[in-house]
Amino acid sequence: MIRLSYLSNTNVPLEAECITPDLFLGKSNADIAKLTVFDGNRKCELGQFFSISGTMDDDSILIENDCSNVKLIGSRMTRGKIEVLGNVGMHLGAGIKGGSILVRGSATDWVGAEMKGGTIEILGDAGHLIGAAYRGASVGMRGGNLIVHGSCGNEVGSHMRRGLIAIGKNVGDFVGMGMIAGTIITAGSVGIRAGAEMKRGTLVFLSEKPALLPTFRFSCNYNPSFLTIYFNKLKQFNFPLLTPTDTTWSRYCGDLISLGRGEILCKA
């Protein structure tokens, strides 16, 4: 395991997309220290901001100290594991294709943006636009699992294509906006305009039915068997408020101003 200890809190965000098992593998600690990061617009070396110890013998990276100002950790990684013992900055795991990231703190915006696979788990809160498409892009999250035990901000899962997002507490406005497919499960309160312009996909609200847009229509009460698969998966993460398998759900179809094949599930 490679251990990185953040040494300073820079005045501007540090862009460190080189922190991935893919780029560390096969390199000595001296070579890892020479990997490029950007302190604002200054091209620097990773070793100027992190102390580096251990060996890359198991595809694992452990990051210590508060990294709230460090962006792009785990960006586009395809293998291995990253564990952060504290908070982390924007774009965590953006475009991740495989492997896992565990944050024992909170994260800010754009966690797992346009991710394609792998697992990201955050024990604290996350910001806006997690699992979302970047501005100007038509497709967001394309696969994988994104688990946040705390609360999240606005536009969670915006334009997601597939995969699972699970939020243990509250979520802001426009959750699932423009969803193409995939599943978002929320255990806490939900902001306004959930599922706006969603084409397909599933939003599951475990604790309450929010005020729905008028372009969603009640379909039926039923017991969807596929939720059992998701709930069994989420038990591995100690996710809260999972319901018995015989729970009856109310299904609302929409958004009818779009394709209208999406669904919102609330307890009947």
C-alpha contacts under 8 A as a table, 3 or more apart, distances in Angstrom:
res1	aa1	res2	aa2	distance
1	M	54	G	5.71
1	M	55	T	5.32
1	M	56	M	5.15
1	M	57	D	6.05
1	M	58	D	5.95
1	M	59	D	6.84
1	M	60	S	4.93
1	M	61	I	5.70
1	M	62	L	7.08
2	I	52	I	7.00
2	I	53	S	5.88
2	I	54	G	4.65
2	I	55	T	5.14
2	I	56	M	5.40
2	I	60	S	6.38
2	I	61	I	4.85
2	I	62	L	6.19
3	R	51	S	7.97
3	R	52	I	5.78
3	R	53	S	5.19
3	R	54	G	5.86
3	R	61	I	5.93
3	R	62	L	4.76
3	R	63	I	5.98
3	R	64	E	7.60
4	L	50	F	5.80
4	L	51	S	5.63
4	L	52	I	4.92
4	L	53	S	6.75
4	L	61	I	7.36
4	L	62	L	6.08
4	L	63	I	4.74
4	L	64	E	6.17
5	S	50	F	5.20
5	S	51	S	5.15
5	S	52	I	6.77
5	S	63	I	5.86
5	S	64	E	4.73
5	S	65	N	6.29
6	Y	49	F	6.00
6	Y	50	F	4.55
6	Y	51	S	6.70
6	Y	63	I	7.43
6	Y	64	E	6.26
6	Y	65	N	5.75
6	Y	66	D	7.31
6	Y	67	C	6.95
7	L	49	F	5.43
7	L	50	F	5.41
7	L	51	S	6.89
8	S	49	F	6.35
9	N	67	C	7.94
9	N	69	N	7.02
10	T	13	P	6.60
10	T	14	L	7.05
10	T	39	D	7.62
10	T	69	N	7.21
12	V	39	D	6.62
12	V	40	G	5.75
12	V	69	N	7.37
13	P	39	D	6.49
13	P	40	G	6.30
13	P	69	N	4.86
13	P	70	V	5.79
13	P	71	K	6.71
14	L	37	V	7.03
14	L	38	F	5.76
14	L	39	D	4.74
14	L	40	G	6.48
14	L	69	N	6.18
14	L	70	V	4.76
14	L	71	K	5.96
15	E	37	V	5.67
15	E	38	F	5.05
15	E	39	D	6.52
15	E	40	G	7.61
15	E	70	V	6.03
15	E	71	K	4.86
15	E	72	L	6.07
16	A	19	I	5.98
16	A	36	T	7.58
16	A	37	V	4.94
16	A	38	F	6.82
16	A	46	L	7.60
16	A	70	V	6.59
16	A	71	K	5.96
16	A	72	L	5.70
16	A	73	I	5.94
17	E	20	T	7.23
17	E	37	V	7.27
17	E	71	K	7.22
17	E	72	L	4.69
17	E	73	I	5.29
17	E	74	G	6.42
17	E	75	S	5.47
18	C	23	L	6.40
18	C	35	L	6.61
18	C	36	T	6.83
18	C	37	V	7.02
18	C	73	I	7.38
18	C	74	G	7.69
18	C	75	S	7.80
19	I	23	L	7.14
19	I	24	F	7.40
19	I	73	I	5.49
19	I	74	G	5.80
19	I	75	S	7.76
20	T	23	L	5.58
20	T	24	F	6.37
20	T	61	I	7.79
20	T	73	I	7.01
20	T	74	G	4.91
20	T	75	S	7.05
20	T	77	M	5.71
20	T	82	I	7.57
21	P	24	F	5.04
21	P	25	L	5.83
21	P	59	D	5.56
21	P	60	S	6.58
21	P	61	I	6.90
21	P	77	M	6.92
21	P	79	R	6.56
21	P	80	G	5.74
21	P	81	K	7.12
21	P	82	I	7.70
22	D	25	L	5.62
22	D	77	M	6.23
22	D	78	T	6.81
22	D	79	R	6.65
22	D	80	G	7.81
23	L	27	K	8.00
24	F	27	K	5.65
24	F	32	I	6.20
24	F	56	M	7.04
25	L	56	M	6.17
25	L	59	D	6.95
26	G	56	M	7.38
27	K	30	A	7.88
27	K	31	D	5.69
27	K	32	I	6.17
27	K	56	M	7.82
28	S	31	D	5.15
28	S	32	I	6.23
28	S	55	T	7.76
29	N	32	I	4.96
29	N	33	A	6.12
29	N	52	I	6.49
29	N	53	S	7.00
29	N	54	G	7.97
29	N	55	T	7.45
30	A	33	A	5.13
30	A	34	K	6.64
31	D	34	K	5.20
31	D	35	L	6.87
32	I	35	L	5.44
32	I	46	L	7.29
32	I	47	G	7.64
33	A	45	E	6.33
33	A	46	L	5.03
33	A	47	G	4.12
33	A	48	Q	7.69
33	A	52	I	7.21
34	K	45	E	5.02
34	K	46	L	5.97
34	K	47	G	6.38
35	L	45	E	5.49
35	L	46	L	5.51
35	L	47	G	7.89
36	T	43	K	6.72
36	T	44	C	5.79
36	T	45	E	4.85
36	T	46	L	6.04
37	V	43	K	6.10
37	V	44	C	5.29
37	V	45	E	5.63
37	V	46	L	5.78
38	F	41	N	5.99
38	F	42	R	5.42
38	F	43	K	4.79
38	F	44	C	5.73
39	D	42	R	5.11
39	D	43	K	6.58
39	D	44	C	6.72
44	C	48	Q	7.22
45	E	48	Q	5.64
45	E	49	F	7.72
46	L	49	F	5.75
46	L	50	F	6.21
47	G	50	F	5.12
47	G	51	S	6.21
47	G	52	I	7.25
48	Q	51	S	7.99
56	M	59	D	5.89
56	M	60	S	6.80
56	M	61	I	7.86
57	D	60	S	7.74
58	D	80	G	7.63
59	D	79	R	7.39
59	D	80	G	4.58
59	D	81	K	6.34
60	S	80	G	5.67
60	S	81	K	4.73
60	S	82	I	5.86
60	S	83	E	7.91
61	I	81	K	6.28
61	I	82	I	4.77
61	I	83	E	6.30
62	L	82	I	5.98
62	L	83	E	4.93
62	L	84	V	6.02
62	L	85	L	7.56
63	I	82	I	7.58
63	I	83	E	6.16
63	I	84	V	4.69
63	I	85	L	6.08
64	E	67	C	7.94
64	E	84	V	6.18
64	E	85	L	5.08
64	E	86	G	6.73
65	N	85	L	6.38
65	N	86	G	5.78
65	N	87	N	7.86
66	D	85	L	7.71
66	D	86	G	5.14
66	D	87	N	5.29
66	D	88	V	6.85
67	C	70	V	5.15
67	C	86	G	6.85
67	C	87	N	5.52
67	C	88	V	4.59
67	C	89	G	6.25
68	S	71	K	7.92
68	S	87	N	5.23
68	S	88	V	4.21
68	S	89	G	4.30
68	S	90	M	7.92
68	S	107	A	7.28
68	S	108	T	7.80
69	N	88	V	6.91
69	N	89	G	5.14
69	N	90	M	7.86
70	V	73	I	7.23
70	V	88	V	6.36
70	V	89	G	4.92
70	V	90	M	7.25
71	K	88	V	7.42
71	K	89	G	4.81
71	K	90	M	4.86
71	K	91	H	5.85
71	K	92	L	6.58
72	L	75	S	5.25
72	L	89	G	7.48
72	L	90	M	6.39
72	L	91	H	4.77
72	L	92	L	5.03
72	L	93	G	6.58
72	L	94	A	6.73
73	I	91	H	7.26
73	I	92	L	5.15
73	I	93	G	6.15
74	G	77	M	5.51
74	G	82	I	7.28
74	G	92	L	6.15
74	G	93	G	4.58
74	G	94	A	7.18
74	G	96	I	7.02
74	G	101	I	7.49
75	S	91	H	7.41
75	S	92	L	6.50
75	S	93	G	4.55
75	S	94	A	4.76
75	S	95	G	5.96
75	S	96	I	5.84
76	R	93	G	6.59
76	R	94	A	6.10
76	R	95	G	4.59
76	R	96	I	4.11
76	R	97	K	6.12
76	R	115	M	7.86
77	M	93	G	7.35
77	M	95	G	7.62
77	M	96	I	5.00
77	M	97	K	5.97
77	M	98	G	6.29
77	M	99	G	7.05
78	T	96	I	6.34
78	T	97	K	4.76
78	T	98	G	4.04
78	T	99	G	5.75
78	T	118	G	7.69
79	R	97	K	7.80
79	R	98	G	5.08
79	R	99	G	4.13
79	R	100	S	7.52
80	G	98	G	7.74
80	G	99	G	4.76
80	G	100	S	6.54
81	K	99	G	5.65
81	K	100	S	4.83
81	K	101	I	5.78
81	K	102	L	7.92
82	I	100	S	6.39
82	I	101	I	4.73
82	I	102	L	6.31
83	E	101	I	5.81
83	E	102	L	4.73
83	E	103	V	5.87
83	E	104	R	7.62
84	V	87	N	7.31
84	V	88	V	7.47
84	V	101	I	7.92
84	V	102	L	6.27
84	V	103	V	4.74
84	V	104	R	6.00
84	V	105	G	7.70
85	L	103	V	6.44
85	L	104	R	5.14
85	L	105	G	6.81
86	G	103	V	6.75
86	G	104	R	5.46
86	G	105	G	4.62
86	G	106	S	7.18
87	N	103	V	7.07
87	N	104	R	7.16
87	N	105	G	4.61
87	N	106	S	4.77
87	N	107	A	5.80
88	V	92	L	7.39
88	V	103	V	7.53
88	V	105	G	7.48
88	V	106	S	6.43
88	V	107	A	4.94
88	V	108	T	7.06
89	G	92	L	6.70
89	G	107	A	5.76
89	G	108	T	5.55
89	G	109	D	7.63
90	M	107	A	6.93
90	M	108	T	5.19
90	M	109	D	5.06
90	M	110	W	5.92
90	M	111	V	6.61
91	H	94	A	5.25
91	H	108	T	7.90
91	H	109	D	6.49
91	H	110	W	4.76
91	H	111	V	5.04
91	H	112	G	6.71
91	H	113	A	6.74
92	L	107	A	7.66
92	L	110	W	7.02
92	L	111	V	4.81
92	L	112	G	6.08
93	G	96	I	5.22
93	G	101	I	7.43
93	G	111	V	6.19
93	G	112	G	4.85
93	G	113	A	7.32
93	G	115	M	7.20
93	G	120	I	7.33
94	A	110	W	7.31
94	A	111	V	6.35
94	A	112	G	4.51
94	A	113	A	4.69
94	A	114	E	6.24
94	A	115	M	5.76
95	G	112	G	6.43
95	G	113	A	6.11
95	G	114	E	5.05
95	G	115	M	3.96
95	G	116	K	6.10
96	I	99	G	7.93
96	I	112	G	6.89
96	I	114	E	7.87
96	I	115	M	4.81
96	I	116	K	5.86
96	I	117	G	6.08
96	I	118	G	6.56
97	K	115	M	6.39
97	K	116	K	4.79
97	K	117	G	4.25
97	K	118	G	5.69
97	K	144	G	7.93
98	G	116	K	7.69
98	G	117	G	5.04
98	G	118	G	3.85
98	G	119	T	7.26
98	G	144	G	7.98
99	G	117	G	7.93
99	G	118	G	4.89
99	G	119	T	6.52
100	S	118	G	5.61
100	S	119	T	4.65
100	S	120	I	5.74
100	S	121	E	7.91
101	I	119	T	6.33
101	I	120	I	4.73
101	I	121	E	6.21
102	L	120	I	6.07
102	L	121	E	4.91
102	L	122	I	5.99
102	L	123	L	7.84
103	V	106	S	6.88
103	V	107	A	7.82
103	V	121	E	6.31
103	V	122	I	4.77
103	V	123	L	6.16
103	V	124	G	7.82
104	R	122	I	6.44
104	R	123	L	5.32
104	R	124	G	6.92
105	G	122	I	6.70
105	G	123	L	5.72
105	G	124	G	4.89
105	G	125	D	7.50
106	S	122	I	6.45
106	S	123	L	6.76
106	S	124	G	4.35
106	S	125	D	4.72
106	S	126	A	5.84
107	A	111	V	7.30
107	A	122	I	7.35
107	A	124	G	7.44
107	A	125	D	6.21
107	A	126	A	4.65
107	A	127	G	6.50
108	T	111	V	7.09
108	T	125	D	7.88
108	T	126	A	5.12
108	T	127	G	4.28
108	T	128	H	7.12
109	D	126	A	6.65
109	D	127	G	4.28
109	D	128	H	4.73
109	D	129	L	6.01
109	D	130	I	6.43
110	W	113	A	5.20
110	W	127	G	7.17
110	W	128	H	6.32
110	W	129	L	5.00
110	W	130	I	4.67
110	W	131	G	6.79
110	W	132	A	6.92
111	V	126	A	7.40
111	V	127	G	7.74
111	V	129	L	7.25
111	V	130	I	4.58
111	V	131	G	6.18
112	G	115	M	5.10
112	G	120	I	7.31
112	G	130	I	5.86
112	G	131	G	4.77
112	G	132	A	7.48
112	G	141	M	7.30
112	G	146	L	7.23
113	A	129	L	7.37
113	A	130	I	5.90
113	A	131	G	4.43
113	A	132	A	4.95
113	A	133	A	6.05
113	A	134	Y	6.93
113	A	140	G	6.46
113	A	141	M	6.26
114	E	131	G	5.98
114	E	132	A	5.98
114	E	133	A	5.55
114	E	134	Y	7.33
114	E	139	V	7.16
114	E	140	G	4.34
114	E	141	M	4.14
114	E	142	R	6.42
114	E	160	M	7.75
115	M	131	G	6.64
115	M	140	G	7.32
115	M	141	M	4.83
115	M	142	R	5.96
115	M	143	G	6.45
115	M	144	G	7.13
116	K	141	M	6.17
116	K	142	R	4.62
116	K	143	G	4.51
116	K	144	G	6.10
117	G	142	R	7.24
117	G	143	G	4.73
117	G	144	G	3.82
117	G	145	N	7.18
117	G	163	G	7.96
118	G	143	G	7.73
118	G	144	G	4.85
118	G	145	N	6.41
119	T	144	G	5.73
119	T	145	N	4.68
119	T	146	L	5.90
119	T	147	I	7.80
120	I	145	N	6.31
120	I	146	L	4.88
120	I	147	I	6.16
121	E	146	L	6.04
121	E	147	I	4.66
121	E	148	V	5.90
121	E	149	H	7.87
122	I	125	D	6.96
122	I	126	A	7.51
122	I	147	I	6.24
122	I	148	V	4.79
122	I	149	H	6.21
122	I	150	G	7.82
123	L	148	V	6.19
123	L	149	H	5.03
123	L	150	G	6.63
124	G	148	V	6.85
124	G	149	H	5.83
124	G	150	G	4.88
124	G	151	S	7.61
125	D	148	V	6.56
125	D	149	H	6.82
125	D	150	G	4.33
125	D	151	S	4.89
125	D	152	C	6.01
126	A	130	I	7.53
126	A	148	V	6.96
126	A	150	G	7.22
126	A	151	S	6.32
126	A	152	C	4.86
126	A	153	G	6.97
127	G	130	I	6.99
127	G	152	C	5.24
127	G	153	G	4.88
127	G	154	N	7.61
128	H	152	C	6.39
128	H	153	G	4.22
128	H	154	N	4.82
128	H	155	E	6.25
128	H	156	V	6.50
129	L	132	A	5.12
129	L	133	A	7.86
129	L	153	G	7.12
129	L	154	N	6.12
129	L	155	E	4.92
129	L	156	V	4.81
129	L	157	G	6.67
129	L	158	S	6.79
130	I	152	C	7.96
130	I	155	E	7.45
130	I	156	V	5.08
130	I	157	G	6.07
131	G	140	G	6.31
131	G	141	M	5.02
131	G	146	L	7.44
131	G	156	V	6.39
131	G	157	G	4.80
131	G	158	S	7.04
131	G	160	M	6.87
131	G	165	I	7.59
132	A	139	V	7.86
132	A	140	G	4.55
132	A	141	M	5.88
132	A	155	E	7.25
132	A	156	V	6.30
132	A	157	G	4.69
132	A	158	S	4.47
132	A	159	H	6.21
132	A	160	M	6.15
133	A	136	G	7.95
133	A	137	A	5.76
133	A	138	S	6.63
133	A	139	V	5.45
133	A	140	G	3.56
133	A	141	M	6.81
133	A	157	G	7.87
133	A	158	S	6.10
133	A	159	H	5.98
133	A	160	M	7.03
134	Y	137	A	5.46
134	Y	140	G	7.06
137	A	140	G	7.47
138	S	159	H	6.73
139	V	142	R	7.52
139	V	159	H	5.28
139	V	160	M	5.93
139	V	161	R	6.26
139	V	180	I	7.92
140	G	157	G	7.10
140	G	158	S	6.42
140	G	159	H	5.03
140	G	160	M	4.31
140	G	161	R	6.30
141	M	157	G	6.96
141	M	159	H	7.43
141	M	160	M	4.50
141	M	161	R	5.80
141	M	162	R	6.42
141	M	163	G	6.93
142	R	160	M	6.27
142	R	161	R	4.87
142	R	162	R	4.79
142	R	163	G	6.16
143	G	161	R	7.41
143	G	162	R	5.03
143	G	163	G	3.97
143	G	164	L	7.27
144	G	162	R	7.95
144	G	163	G	4.99
144	G	164	L	6.43
145	N	163	G	6.04
145	N	164	L	4.90
145	N	165	I	6.05
146	L	164	L	6.21
146	L	165	I	4.73
146	L	166	A	6.38
147	I	165	I	5.90
147	I	166	A	4.90
147	I	167	I	6.20
148	V	151	S	7.12
148	V	152	C	7.73
148	V	165	I	7.95
148	V	166	A	6.20
148	V	167	I	4.87
148	V	168	G	6.10
149	H	166	A	7.97
149	H	167	I	5.82
149	H	168	G	4.34
149	H	169	K	6.66
149	H	239	F	7.15
150	G	167	I	6.62
150	G	168	G	5.32
150	G	169	K	5.07
150	G	170	N	7.25
151	S	167	I	6.57
151	S	168	G	6.70
151	S	169	K	4.79
151	S	170	N	4.60
151	S	171	V	5.75
152	C	156	V	7.42
152	C	167	I	7.30
152	C	169	K	7.85
152	C	170	N	6.34
152	C	171	V	4.84
152	C	172	G	6.38
153	G	156	V	6.96
153	G	171	V	5.69
153	G	172	G	4.60
153	G	173	D	7.26
154	N	171	V	6.90
154	N	172	G	4.41
154	N	173	D	4.75
154	N	174	F	6.01
154	N	175	V	6.45
155	E	158	S	5.34
155	E	172	G	7.23
155	E	173	D	6.24
155	E	174	F	4.84
155	E	175	V	4.87
155	E	176	G	6.58
155	E	177	M	6.30
156	V	171	V	7.70
156	V	172	G	7.82
156	V	174	F	7.17
156	V	175	V	4.79
156	V	176	G	5.97
156	V	177	M	7.68
157	G	160	M	5.26
157	G	165	I	7.36
157	G	175	V	6.39
157	G	176	G	4.97
157	G	177	M	7.01
157	G	179	M	7.10
157	G	184	I	7.45
158	S	174	F	7.91
158	S	175	V	6.90
158	S	176	G	5.18
158	S	177	M	4.77
158	S	178	G	5.84
158	S	179	M	6.06
159	H	176	G	7.00
159	H	177	M	6.22
159	H	178	G	4.61
159	H	179	M	4.30
159	H	180	I	5.90
159	H	198	M	7.85
160	M	163	G	7.84
160	M	176	G	7.51
160	M	178	G	7.60
160	M	179	M	5.15
160	M	180	I	5.87
160	M	181	A	6.32
160	M	182	G	6.58
161	R	179	M	6.64
161	R	180	I	4.91
161	R	181	A	4.64
161	R	182	G	5.82
162	R	180	I	7.58
162	R	181	A	5.10
162	R	182	G	3.80
162	R	183	T	7.14
162	R	201	G	8.00
163	G	182	G	5.01
163	G	183	T	6.37
164	L	182	G	6.19
164	L	183	T	5.00
164	L	184	I	5.90
164	L	185	I	7.85
165	I	183	T	6.37
165	I	184	I	4.70
165	I	185	I	6.29
166	A	184	I	5.76
166	A	185	I	4.67
166	A	186	T	5.87
167	I	170	N	7.10
167	I	171	V	7.33
167	I	184	I	7.93
167	I	185	I	6.24
167	I	186	T	4.77
167	I	187	A	6.25
167	I	188	G	7.75
168	G	186	T	6.18
168	G	187	A	5.08
168	G	188	G	6.58
168	G	239	F	6.36
168	G	240	P	6.21
169	K	186	T	6.83
169	K	187	A	5.35
169	K	188	G	4.23
169	K	189	S	7.06
170	N	186	T	7.10
170	N	187	A	6.94
170	N	188	G	4.27
170	N	189	S	4.72
170	N	190	V	6.08
171	V	175	V	7.19
171	V	186	T	7.25
171	V	188	G	7.05
171	V	189	S	6.35
171	V	190	V	5.15
171	V	191	G	6.31
172	G	175	V	6.76
172	G	190	V	5.99
172	G	191	G	4.56
172	G	192	I	7.39
173	D	190	V	7.07
173	D	191	G	4.22
173	D	192	I	4.80
173	D	193	R	6.21
173	D	194	A	6.60
174	F	177	M	5.27
174	F	191	G	7.04
174	F	192	I	6.24
174	F	193	R	5.06
174	F	194	A	4.80
174	F	195	G	6.40
174	F	196	A	6.42
175	V	190	V	7.96
175	V	191	G	7.68
175	V	193	R	7.48
175	V	194	A	4.98
175	V	195	G	6.01
175	V	196	A	7.96
176	G	179	M	5.32
176	G	184	I	7.31
176	G	194	A	6.34
176	G	195	G	4.78
176	G	196	A	7.11
176	G	198	M	6.81
176	G	203	L	7.25
177	M	194	A	6.82
177	M	195	G	4.93
177	M	196	A	4.83
177	M	197	E	5.94
177	M	198	M	5.78
178	G	195	G	6.92
178	G	196	A	6.24
178	G	197	E	4.68
178	G	198	M	4.14
178	G	199	K	6.55
179	M	182	G	7.47
179	M	195	G	7.20
179	M	197	E	7.30
179	M	198	M	4.42
179	M	199	K	5.87
179	M	200	R	6.23
179	M	201	G	6.30
180	I	198	M	6.34
180	I	199	K	5.20
180	I	200	R	5.06
180	I	201	G	6.22
181	A	199	K	7.34
181	A	200	R	4.88
181	A	201	G	3.86
181	A	202	T	7.28
181	A	262	G	7.82
182	G	200	R	7.81
182	G	201	G	4.83
182	G	202	T	6.36
183	T	201	G	5.85
183	T	202	T	4.76
183	T	203	L	5.95
183	T	204	V	7.63
184	I	202	T	6.38
184	I	203	L	4.96
184	I	204	V	6.17
185	I	203	L	6.04
185	I	204	V	4.64
185	I	205	F	6.09
185	I	206	L	7.39
186	T	189	S	7.77
186	T	190	V	7.82
186	T	203	L	7.97
186	T	204	V	6.27
186	T	205	F	5.15
186	T	206	L	6.13
186	T	207	S	7.94
187	A	205	F	6.23
187	A	206	L	4.89
187	A	207	S	5.60
187	A	240	P	6.81
187	A	241	L	6.31
188	G	205	F	7.65
188	G	206	L	7.16
188	G	207	S	5.80
188	G	208	E	7.49
189	S	207	S	7.05
189	S	208	E	6.67
189	S	210	P	7.60
190	V	194	A	7.54
190	V	205	F	7.99
190	V	210	P	6.10
191	G	194	A	6.94
191	G	210	P	7.41
192	I	210	P	7.59
192	I	211	A	7.01
192	I	212	L	7.75
193	R	196	A	5.61
193	R	211	A	7.84
193	R	212	L	6.62
193	R	213	L	5.98
194	A	212	L	6.79
194	A	213	L	7.43
195	G	198	M	5.29
195	G	203	L	7.48
195	G	254	G	7.83
195	G	255	D	6.82
195	G	264	I	7.82
196	A	213	L	7.45
196	A	255	D	6.27
197	E	254	G	7.97
197	E	255	D	5.31
197	E	256	L	7.87
197	E	257	I	6.65
197	E	258	S	5.43
198	M	201	G	7.42
198	M	254	G	6.92
198	M	255	D	5.39
198	M	258	S	6.59
198	M	259	L	7.44
198	M	260	G	7.04
198	M	261	R	7.98
198	M	262	G	6.11
199	K	254	G	7.34
199	K	255	D	6.52
199	K	258	S	5.76
199	K	259	L	4.65
199	K	260	G	5.38
199	K	261	R	5.60
199	K	262	G	5.47
200	R	259	L	7.31
200	R	260	G	6.85
200	R	261	R	4.72
200	R	262	G	3.70
200	R	263	E	7.12
201	G	261	R	7.51
201	G	262	G	4.85
201	G	263	E	6.39
202	T	262	G	6.00
202	T	263	E	4.99
202	T	264	I	5.85
202	T	265	L	7.38
203	L	263	E	6.35
203	L	264	I	4.71
203	L	265	L	6.14
204	V	264	I	5.97
204	V	265	L	4.80
204	V	266	C	6.32
205	F	208	E	6.25
205	F	209	K	6.68
205	F	264	I	7.67
205	F	265	L	6.25
205	F	266	C	5.32
205	F	267	K	7.66
206	L	241	L	6.70
206	L	242	L	7.44
206	L	243	T	7.79
206	L	266	C	6.55
206	L	267	K	6.85
207	S	241	L	7.52
207	S	267	K	7.81
208	E	266	C	6.93
208	E	267	K	7.51
209	K	266	C	5.70
209	K	267	K	7.56
212	L	216	F	6.79
213	L	216	F	5.87
214	P	217	R	7.45
215	T	254	G	6.25
215	T	255	D	5.56
215	T	256	L	5.19
215	T	257	I	6.57
216	F	252	Y	5.91
216	F	253	C	5.36
216	F	254	G	4.54
216	F	255	D	5.59
216	F	256	L	6.35
217	R	252	Y	5.19
217	R	253	C	5.32
217	R	254	G	6.64
218	F	250	S	7.50
218	F	251	R	6.07
218	F	252	Y	4.33
218	F	253	C	6.41
219	S	250	S	7.60
219	S	251	R	5.42
219	S	252	Y	5.33
219	S	253	C	6.27
220	C	250	S	5.94
220	C	251	R	5.43
220	C	252	Y	7.48
221	N	248	T	6.40
221	N	249	W	5.40
221	N	250	S	4.43
221	N	251	R	6.05
221	N	268	A	6.80
222	Y	248	T	5.47
222	Y	249	W	5.43
222	Y	250	S	6.62
222	Y	251	R	7.46
223	N	245	T	7.96
223	N	246	D	6.63
223	N	247	T	6.39
223	N	248	T	5.04
223	N	249	W	5.97
224	P	227	L	5.96
224	P	228	T	7.96
224	P	249	W	7.71
225	S	228	T	5.73
225	S	229	I	7.60
225	S	245	T	7.90
226	F	229	I	5.43
226	F	230	Y	6.89
227	L	230	Y	5.11
227	L	231	F	6.03
227	L	245	T	7.90
228	T	231	F	5.07
228	T	232	N	6.05
228	T	245	T	6.13
229	I	232	N	5.29
229	I	233	K	6.38
230	Y	233	K	5.09
230	Y	234	L	6.20
231	F	234	L	5.00
231	F	235	K	6.21
231	F	242	L	6.42
232	N	235	K	5.27
232	N	236	Q	7.27
233	K	236	Q	5.76
233	K	237	F	7.68
234	L	237	F	5.26
234	L	238	N	6.60
234	L	239	F	5.57
235	K	238	N	4.96
235	K	239	F	5.79
236	Q	239	F	7.68
239	F	242	L	7.04
243	T	247	T	6.62
244	P	247	T	5.67
247	T	267	K	7.40
248	T	267	K	6.28
248	T	268	A	5.71
249	W	265	L	5.99
249	W	266	C	5.51
249	W	267	K	4.52
249	W	268	A	4.81
250	S	265	L	5.60
250	S	266	C	5.28
250	S	267	K	5.89
250	S	268	A	4.91
251	R	263	E	6.37
251	R	264	I	5.79
251	R	265	L	4.88
251	R	266	C	6.85
252	Y	263	E	5.44
252	Y	264	I	5.11
252	Y	265	L	6.56
253	C	256	L	7.59
253	C	260	G	6.45
253	C	261	R	6.35
253	C	262	G	5.68
253	C	263	E	4.58
253	C	264	I	6.57
254	G	257	I	7.68
254	G	258	S	7.56
254	G	259	L	7.60
254	G	260	G	4.11
254	G	261	R	5.87
254	G	262	G	5.18
254	G	263	E	6.08
254	G	264	I	7.94
255	D	258	S	5.47
255	D	259	L	6.84
255	D	260	G	4.52
255	D	261	R	7.28
255	D	262	G	6.56
256	L	259	L	6.33
256	L	260	G	4.30
256	L	261	R	7.96
257	I	260	G	6.81
259	L	262	G	7.94
